[in-house]
Amino acid sequence: MTDQELRVGIIGVGLMGADHAERLAHRTSGARLVAVSDPDTARAGGLAGRFDGVRAVSDPLALVGDDEVDAVLIASPGFVHEEQVLACLQAGKAVLCEKPLTMDGASSLRLVRAEREGGRALVQLGFMRRFDPSTRGSRRCSTRAGSAACCCCTTSTATRTYPTRSARR
């Protein structure tokens, strides 16, 4: 890794992974997308082919162990997150894991303990809901109503649209 560039690999190139790839390739300074991996190797190859210098890697754990990858973004299904995050910790690589961290509390706790035992904070969880307008509205609603309040909101981030005020009532 140069002082100016973080080489990033992405595991999981569905909707979220492909969106992250676009952002890394075109909107993020100081980072460069270098590899992608997905069980759908044709999808991974197609995405890699859209960017200069990006290669598809068939095995996600090989991507983690690749010396040409400095950090990993995990956008795979939640049921494989524990294995993939643990591999990143064992390789000493920073990882951004899309939610959920894992599928249950016990496996999440194992990852927290593994990170702590490694002595370095390497794991970040992708959780951006606090900036959604409906989530912010729910927080205001629950703050006004007190601790017994239960608010329900619906958002649709895949299409990047939010319900209108009248639709939320």
trRosetta pair geometry for C-beta under 8 A, 3 or more apart (Angstrom, degrees):
i j d omega theta_ij theta_ji phi_ij phi_ji
1 5 6.7 -154 -162 86 73 69
1 6 6.3 11 -145 -113 124 48
1 7 6.2 -138 -100 7 85 96
1 70 4.5 66 -77 -91 127 142
2 5 4.7 41 53 33 105 95
4 30 6.4 -116 176 -125 58 71
5 30 6.4 -160 -104 -167 41 43
5 31 6.9 134 -160 -108 61 20
5 32 5.4 7 -170 -4 113 113
6 30 6.2 36 7 142 96 79
6 31 4.4 -28 64 -108 97 79
6 32 7.2 165 77 22 47 65
6 70 5.2 -125 -161 82 69 137
6 71 5.5 6 172 10 115 125
7 31 7.8 168 -79 -160 16 64
7 32 5.6 -25 -108 69 61 93
7 34 4.5 11 -170 -14 100 141
7 68 6.0 -95 142 161 155 63
7 69 5.7 -129 116 -123 102 34
7 70 4.6 108 51 3 77 99
7 71 7.4 149 79 25 47 74
8 24 5.7 -115 68 -144 140 146
8 31 5.4 23 -16 -177 124 111
8 32 6.9 167 20 78 83 38
8 33 5.6 -46 73 -102 96 51
8 34 6.6 141 58 14 41 84
8 69 7.1 43 -160 -151 15 83
8 70 7.0 -50 -70 58 48 84
8 71 5.1 -30 -106 76 78 92
8 72 7.2 152 -159 -98 69 23
8 73 6.0 32 180 -12 116 105
9 33 7.9 107 -98 -157 30 64
9 34 6.2 -54 -73 68 74 86
9 35 4.1 -13 -117 71 100 98
9 36 6.9 -177 -164 -79 70 31
9 37 7.0 27 171 -4 110 101
9 57 7.3 -9 -153 20 129 137
9 63 4.5 176 163 175 148 110
9 64 7.4 -146 79 -76 141 40
9 66 6.7 107 -56 50 152 129
9 69 4.0 -17 -19 -130 121 135
9 71 7.6 177 26 89 69 44
9 72 5.2 -23 70 -111 91 75
9 73 7.3 -170 92 26 43 72
10 13 6.3 94 114 -82 118 83
10 17 5.1 135 161 -159 124 97
10 20 5.8 155 -115 95 136 122
10 21 5.7 -98 10 -72 162 90
10 24 7.6 -161 -48 8 122 152
10 33 6.9 -15 -13 -140 111 106
10 35 7.5 -175 28 98 60 56
10 36 4.8 -10 64 -115 95 80
10 37 7.3 -175 94 27 53 65
10 72 7.5 149 -95 -163 26 62
10 73 4.7 -21 -109 69 76 103
10 74 8.0 170 -158 -84 55 22
10 75 6.3 -5 -172 17 100 112
11 17 7.4 -109 95 -116 29 133
11 36 7.8 166 -84 -161 28 54
11 37 5.0 -17 -115 66 68 103
11 38 7.5 149 -169 -75 48 56
11 60 4.4 67 -132 -142 121 116
11 63 6.1 169 -76 74 94 146
11 64 7.6 -3 -53 -54 134 91
11 72 6.3 19 -8 -176 106 110
11 73 7.2 -176 25 88 68 51
11 74 5.0 -10 61 -117 110 66
11 75 6.8 164 84 35 57 61
11 76 5.1 -39 130 -34 95 115
11 84 5.8 -159 95 -152 164 144
12 16 7.2 7 122 75 114 99
12 17 4.4 -171 109 -58 69 139
12 37 7.7 4 -23 86 38 70
12 38 5.9 99 -119 -104 25 88
12 60 7.9 28 -35 -107 69 135
12 74 6.4 65 14 -174 122 52
12 75 3.9 -151 90 86 117 66
12 76 3.3 -156 -62 -69 125 56
12 77 7.2 173 -116 -13 131 51
12 98 7.8 -105 82 26 146 129
13 17 4.1 -115 -107 109 33 131
13 18 5.4 78 -178 -61 75 76
13 21 6.7 25 -132 -30 98 138
13 36 5.1 50 -69 179 130 128
13 37 7.6 165 -23 73 105 25
13 38 4.4 -88 24 -50 96 137
13 40 7.7 -118 61 66 98 100
13 43 5.7 175 87 131 113 104
13 44 5.3 141 19 -98 143 65
13 47 4.8 -134 -176 5 144 162
13 75 7.3 88 -78 78 29 120
14 17 5.6 84 38 24 52 105
14 18 6.7 -101 115 -6 20 100
14 38 7.4 145 -37 -132 66 133
14 43 7.8 17 -82 153 51 152
14 75 6.8 -146 45 132 83 107
15 18 6.3 -63 -146 38 18 106
15 19 6.4 17 156 -18 59 110
15 158 6.2 -25 -177 -131 156 96
16 19 5.6 -57 -149 36 31 113
16 20 6.4 31 154 -18 66 105
16 75 4.3 -159 100 -158 106 125
16 98 5.5 63 146 -105 154 163
17 20 5.7 -53 -148 37 32 111
17 21 6.4 38 151 -24 64 103
17 36 7.2 114 163 -148 120 111
17 38 7.1 159 95 -79 163 117
17 47 7.8 1 121 -150 102 172
17 73 7.4 149 -126 113 75 108
17 75 3.6 -180 -68 77 82 137
17 76 7.6 45 -61 -59 133 51
18 21 5.4 -48 -148 31 35 117
18 22 6.7 38 152 -19 64 100
18 47 5.8 -125 -111 -115 89 130
19 22 5.8 -50 -153 32 33 111
19 23 6.5 30 151 -15 64 107
20 23 5.6 -57 -148 39 34 112
20 24 6.1 33 155 -18 69 107
20 73 5.4 -161 158 139 153 153
20 75 6.0 -170 9 -44 138 145
21 24 5.9 -55 -144 38 29 108
21 25 6.0 21 159 -14 65 113
21 33 5.7 80 -146 -127 71 158
21 36 6.4 -1 -96 -85 131 132
21 47 5.8 45 104 177 176 120
21 50 7.9 87 135 72 129 122
21 51 7.0 -135 171 -25 105 144
21 54 7.8 77 -156 -149 113 163
22 25 6.0 -64 -143 42 25 106
22 26 5.9 -27 175 24 64 116
22 27 7.5 35 131 3 71 109
23 26 6.9 -80 -129 55 18 79
23 27 4.8 -54 -153 51 61 117
23 28 5.8 64 146 -31 78 108
24 27 7.7 -18 -37 51 11 74
24 28 5.1 -32 -123 33 42 134
24 31 5.7 -82 -148 116 89 116
24 32 7.3 103 163 -162 99 15
24 33 4.2 106 112 -54 127 104
24 73 7.7 -145 -55 -3 139 151
25 33 5.1 -44 -67 18 82 131
25 50 8.0 -8 -136 111 179 96
25 51 4.8 -109 -118 -116 142 132
25 54 7.6 -51 -92 -45 119 140
28 31 4.7 -23 126 51 121 114
31 71 7.9 -59 -133 52 114 129
32 53 7.5 -19 167 100 120 133
33 36 7.4 12 179 -52 112 94
33 51 5.9 6 84 132 125 164
33 54 5.3 -1 121 -98 99 123
34 53 6.7 -51 -124 137 65 95
34 54 6.2 -170 -160 -114 18 64
34 55 7.3 -8 159 25 63 83
34 68 5.8 -141 149 139 148 103
34 69 6.1 -160 73 -92 123 72
35 48 7.6 -3 -144 -111 41 119
35 54 6.5 178 -80 -161 25 71
35 55 5.4 -21 -110 66 79 78
35 56 7.4 137 -160 -107 71 15
35 57 5.1 25 -177 -14 120 118
35 63 5.3 -175 122 -136 131 102
35 66 6.4 54 5 61 166 165
35 68 7.1 105 -28 96 125 108
35 69 5.8 -67 33 -78 127 118
36 44 5.0 -172 113 -154 102 88
36 47 5.5 -57 84 94 170 121
36 48 5.2 -151 36 -69 113 92
36 54 6.4 35 -8 170 99 114
36 55 7.8 -171 28 94 68 36
36 56 5.7 -34 72 -109 85 64
36 57 7.1 170 80 23 33 80
36 63 7.8 -25 171 -117 9 147
37 44 5.9 10 -140 -130 21 146
37 56 6.9 125 -94 -167 48 63
37 57 4.5 -45 -81 74 104 88
37 58 6.9 72 -139 158 95 3
37 59 6.9 -47 -147 87 137 21
37 60 4.4 163 115 -93 142 65
37 62 7.6 151 -99 62 147 87
37 63 4.5 -123 -23 -32 137 145
38 41 6.9 178 79 -81 77 33
38 43 5.4 -60 91 83 148 107
38 44 4.0 -179 32 -61 97 105
38 47 7.9 79 -2 21 136 134
38 56 7.9 -58 26 -149 84 104
38 60 8.0 67 -75 -72 24 103
38 76 7.7 179 -118 -100 68 92
40 43 3.9 37 110 15 116 117
40 44 6.6 151 90 -16 64 84
41 44 5.4 -51 -144 39 38 113
41 45 6.0 40 155 -20 68 105
41 56 6.6 109 -162 155 74 135
41 58 5.5 -5 -106 -114 122 88
42 45 5.7 -53 -145 39 30 111
42 46 6.2 33 154 -21 63 106
43 46 5.7 -54 -147 36 30 113
43 47 6.4 27 156 -16 64 105
44 47 6.0 -57 -149 38 30 107
44 48 6.2 29 155 -19 65 109
44 56 4.1 118 130 -140 101 115
44 57 7.6 -99 164 44 143 44
44 58 7.7 163 70 -97 153 46
45 48 5.7 -53 -142 38 31 111
45 49 6.2 34 157 -24 63 109
45 56 4.4 -71 -82 -13 58 161
46 49 5.8 -57 -150 33 28 114
46 50 7.2 35 152 -29 59 100
47 50 5.9 -51 -163 18 37 115
47 51 7.7 2 155 5 64 104
47 54 7.7 -73 124 122 75 138
47 56 7.5 113 61 -86 84 104
48 51 6.7 -83 -164 46 37 91
48 54 4.5 -149 -150 117 73 96
48 55 5.6 41 -165 -156 141 13
48 56 4.2 -129 -8 -47 149 83
49 54 7.9 -111 -37 77 18 99
50 54 7.8 -17 63 55 63 135
51 54 4.2 43 83 5 110 132
57 60 7.4 120 102 -93 106 31
57 62 5.5 -151 174 92 121 107
57 63 4.4 151 77 -72 148 93
57 66 6.9 -106 -97 -48 158 142
58 62 7.4 30 65 41 64 138
59 62 3.9 77 80 2 107 112
59 63 7.1 -172 95 -12 59 78
60 63 5.4 -46 -155 28 40 116
60 64 6.7 43 148 -20 66 99
60 76 6.9 -3 -110 -59 160 150
60 80 7.7 80 62 149 159 136
60 84 6.0 -40 137 -110 131 114
61 64 5.3 -43 -150 32 42 116
61 65 6.4 31 153 -10 67 107
61 83 7.7 -61 -77 147 113 103
61 84 7.3 -130 -81 -111 72 68
61 87 5.2 -125 -129 -134 88 162
62 65 5.8 -61 -145 47 33 105
62 66 6.4 57 150 -51 64 94
63 66 5.6 -35 -153 -2 32 122
63 69 6.1 69 174 -34 69 167
63 72 6.9 113 125 -117 103 115
64 69 7.2 -107 -129 91 19 142
64 72 5.7 -11 -107 -71 76 154
64 84 6.9 -174 -60 -158 138 71
64 87 4.4 69 117 128 167 118
64 88 5.5 -111 -143 -76 118 64
64 91 5.4 176 155 -3 93 154
64 93 6.5 -165 -162 40 77 146
65 87 7.4 -74 -47 176 84 111
65 91 5.9 -145 -97 -101 55 135
66 69 4.4 70 78 6 104 108
69 72 6.5 48 158 -73 126 83
69 93 7.1 17 120 -133 93 150
70 93 6.7 165 162 -137 34 99
70 94 7.5 9 139 34 77 99
71 93 5.8 171 -110 179 39 94
71 94 4.3 -23 -121 71 104 96
71 95 6.9 -176 -169 -78 74 38
71 96 7.5 44 162 -4 112 89
72 84 7.7 -144 138 167 144 101
72 88 5.1 -127 43 -103 133 124
72 93 5.6 67 -4 126 101 131
72 94 7.5 172 28 91 64 51
72 95 4.8 -13 70 -111 93 86
72 96 7.6 -162 100 32 51 62
73 95 7.4 162 -90 -159 27 60
73 96 4.8 -10 -117 63 76 101
73 98 7.8 55 174 -32 83 90
74 81 6.1 115 142 -124 143 81
74 84 5.2 133 -117 119 135 136
74 85 6.6 -80 -8 -68 162 79
74 88 7.7 -108 -41 -31 121 142
74 95 6.1 22 -11 -175 109 110
74 96 7.1 -171 25 91 70 50
74 97 4.4 -4 58 -116 118 71
74 98 6.3 -135 99 16 68 77
75 98 4.8 61 -112 -4 64 137
76 80 5.1 -51 123 71 132 120
76 81 6.8 177 74 -72 97 67
76 84 6.4 120 38 -19 137 163
77 80 5.9 75 72 15 79 98
77 81 7.9 -121 107 -34 43 85
78 81 5.3 -30 -154 -10 47 122
78 99 7.7 -11 -94 147 114 46
78 100 4.6 37 -128 49 133 96
78 102 6.7 123 179 -159 90 25
78 103 5.2 119 133 -72 112 83
79 103 5.6 22 -96 -45 62 137
80 83 5.7 -55 -169 43 67 110
80 84 5.7 57 139 -18 87 114
81 84 5.8 -70 -143 46 31 106
81 85 5.6 25 166 -16 74 111
81 97 5.8 89 -152 -163 115 129
81 100 7.0 -150 14 92 161 69
81 101 6.2 173 138 164 145 35
81 102 5.2 -150 82 -93 115 58
81 103 7.7 149 36 -28 111 74
82 85 6.3 -58 -139 40 23 104
82 86 6.1 23 161 -18 61 113
82 102 4.7 50 -63 -114 95 121
82 103 7.9 -71 -26 13 112 83
82 107 4.6 -67 -90 178 139 122
82 110 6.9 39 -150 75 116 123
82 111 6.4 -131 -131 -56 72 114
83 86 5.9 -60 -147 39 24 112
83 87 6.5 28 154 -22 62 106
84 87 5.6 -50 -149 31 32 113
84 88 6.7 34 151 -18 62 101
84 95 7.9 155 133 -150 87 147
84 97 7.8 142 96 -111 109 111
85 88 5.5 -52 -154 34 37 113
85 89 6.5 38 149 -19 67 102
85 95 5.8 173 -128 107 73 159
85 97 5.5 -14 -86 -73 117 144
85 101 7.2 12 -44 -170 165 79
85 102 7.8 -99 24 -64 138 95
85 111 5.3 13 109 -132 134 132
85 123 6.2 43 -161 -113 117 125
86 89 5.6 -51 -149 35 35 113
86 90 6.3 33 153 -18 66 106
86 110 7.7 -19 -84 126 119 107
86 111 6.5 -112 -69 -105 78 84
86 114 6.0 -9 -123 124 82 173
87 90 5.7 -55 -146 39 31 111
87 91 6.2 23 156 -12 65 110
88 91 5.8 -63 -146 45 29 105
88 93 4.7 -94 -159 72 80 97
88 94 7.5 -50 173 101 120 11
88 95 4.0 54 147 -52 166 134
88 122 6.7 -175 133 138 103 127
88 123 7.6 118 95 -87 128 86
89 92 7.6 35 -180 -73 31 30
89 93 8.0 -95 -60 47 19 63
89 95 7.6 -68 -49 6 65 131
89 111 7.3 179 -31 -153 146 76
89 114 5.1 85 125 133 164 114
89 115 5.7 -109 -117 -85 130 65
89 118 5.6 -142 -175 -40 98 154
89 122 6.0 154 -105 69 69 140
89 123 7.2 -23 -74 -50 102 109
92 118 7.4 179 -101 -169 68 128
92 120 7.3 53 -146 51 79 147
92 122 7.3 -147 -164 -97 38 151
93 122 6.8 104 98 -169 31 130
94 122 5.0 -139 -107 -157 51 77
94 123 7.9 -173 -157 -70 56 29
94 124 7.6 18 -179 1 95 103
95 122 6.1 49 17 143 82 92
95 123 5.5 -12 68 -110 97 66
95 124 7.2 -175 95 31 51 68
96 124 4.9 -24 -109 74 71 103
96 125 7.8 151 -161 -104 60 10
96 126 5.7 70 168 -53 98 99
97 101 5.9 79 105 -122 137 61
97 123 6.4 -9 4 -160 116 95
97 124 7.3 163 22 81 69 48
97 125 5.7 -32 71 -111 89 60
97 126 6.6 -144 95 5 36 89
98 125 7.9 77 -155 -166 11 62
98 126 4.3 -32 -108 54 53 131
99 125 6.1 63 -75 177 78 103
99 126 6.0 -122 -16 79 74 73
99 127 5.2 75 -48 -85 128 88
100 103 6.4 107 88 -87 138 40
100 108 8.0 -79 161 -78 98 120
101 108 4.8 80 94 -119 125 102
101 111 6.5 -151 164 60 117 153
101 123 7.8 63 -135 167 113 132
101 125 5.4 -55 -73 -106 98 124
102 107 3.9 -135 151 102 156 113
102 108 4.6 -157 35 -64 111 71
102 110 8.0 40 -24 47 167 99
102 111 6.5 168 -31 -10 126 132
103 107 6.6 35 47 44 69 140
104 107 5.4 84 62 16 81 99
104 108 7.0 -147 97 -5 39 93
105 108 5.6 -60 -146 39 33 113
105 109 6.1 35 157 -22 69 106
106 109 5.8 -54 -150 34 29 112
106 110 6.7 35 149 -23 62 101
107 110 5.4 -43 -151 28 39 117
107 111 6.9 39 151 -17 64 99
108 111 5.8 -55 -157 34 36 110
108 112 6.5 36 147 -19 68 104
109 112 5.5 -50 -145 36 37 113
109 113 6.2 36 155 -17 67 105
110 113 5.8 -57 -149 39 29 110
110 114 6.2 30 153 -21 65 107
111 114 5.6 -52 -143 36 32 112
111 115 6.3 33 156 -19 65 103
111 123 6.7 86 158 -77 113 171
112 115 5.9 -55 -151 36 29 110
112 116 6.4 28 152 -18 63 108
113 116 5.6 -55 -146 38 32 112
113 117 6.2 32 156 -20 66 107
114 117 5.7 -53 -144 37 30 111
114 118 6.5 33 153 -22 62 106
115 118 5.7 -58 -154 33 31 114
115 120 7.5 -97 -172 80 76 54
115 121 6.8 49 169 -123 118 43
115 122 6.0 -150 -135 39 102 89
115 123 5.4 -86 -93 6 145 118
116 119 7.7 46 170 -65 35 33
118 122 6.9 -30 97 1 145 126
127 130 7.6 59 129 -9 87 94
128 131 5.6 -39 173 30 84 111
128 132 7.5 104 123 -36 78 87
129 132 5.3 -35 -158 5 56 118
129 135 4.8 139 162 -79 85 163
129 155 7.8 169 -134 34 91 152
130 135 6.0 -123 -119 122 25 137
130 136 7.3 77 176 -72 52 78
131 135 7.5 40 52 62 22 125
131 136 7.3 6 -154 -47 22 114
132 135 4.1 81 66 8 99 108
132 136 6.8 -170 86 -8 50 84
132 155 5.2 -32 -171 -101 147 162
132 157 7.4 -84 -98 -77 125 110
132 162 6.8 163 -170 -107 91 124
133 136 5.8 -57 -147 38 31 110
133 137 6.3 33 154 -20 65 107
133 162 5.2 73 47 174 116 165
134 137 5.4 -51 -147 36 34 115
134 138 6.4 40 152 -23 65 101
134 153 4.1 156 156 180 112 133
134 154 7.0 -83 173 62 165 35
134 155 5.0 -167 41 -70 136 101
134 162 5.8 -171 -26 -161 104 110
134 163 6.4 60 -80 41 133 96
134 168 6.5 -173 -124 -106 105 134
135 138 5.6 -48 -149 32 34 113
135 139 6.6 36 151 -20 63 102
135 153 6.3 -165 -77 74 47 154
135 155 7.2 -34 -35 -35 90 141
136 139 5.7 -51 -152 33 34 113
136 140 6.7 34 150 -16 64 102
137 140 5.7 -52 -150 36 35 110
137 141 6.2 38 151 -21 66 107
137 153 6.9 131 73 -101 103 140
137 168 7.2 16 109 167 155 165
138 141 5.4 -54 -147 37 33 115
138 142 6.2 26 157 -15 68 106
138 151 4.1 169 -149 109 91 141
138 152 7.8 -171 -116 48 124 6
138 153 4.8 -102 -57 -25 126 131
139 142 6.0 -54 -142 39 30 104
139 143 6.2 33 155 -22 64 108
140 143 5.7 -56 -146 36 29 113
140 144 6.4 27 156 -16 64 107
141 144 6.0 -60 -152 37 27 107
141 145 6.2 10 158 -8 65 115
141 149 6.7 -169 131 164 81 146
141 151 4.8 106 90 -93 131 143
142 145 5.8 -62 -137 46 32 104
142 146 7.9 -94 177 62 57 23
142 149 4.3 -176 -130 89 67 128
142 150 7.8 45 -106 -89 107 14
142 151 5.3 -108 -55 -9 96 121
144 149 7.9 72 71 -59 63 162
145 148 7.2 -104 137 70 97 71
145 149 3.4 95 93 -77 128 135
145 151 7.9 151 26 -55 143 102
146 149 5.9 131 64 -22 56 99
153 168 6.7 -6 -130 -140 82 113
154 163 6.0 62 80 -23 92 137
154 168 7.7 -169 39 -112 84 76
155 162 5.8 -25 -133 -120 89 78
155 163 7.2 -117 -101 -1 48 89
156 159 5.2 2 134 39 113 100
156 160 7.9 -61 110 3 75 12
156 161 5.4 -1 77 65 109 83
156 162 7.3 -172 42 -92 73 34
156 163 7.8 98 5 -43 97 77
157 160 6.2 29 -162 -87 49 48
163 167 4.0 -126 -174 92 106 123
163 168 5.1 133 107 -60 125 83
164 167 4.7 93 52 6 75 104
164 168 7.3 -141 94 -10 40 88
165 168 5.9 -59 -154 29 32 111
165 169 7.4 37 152 -31 62 99
166 169 6.2 -46 -161 14 38 114
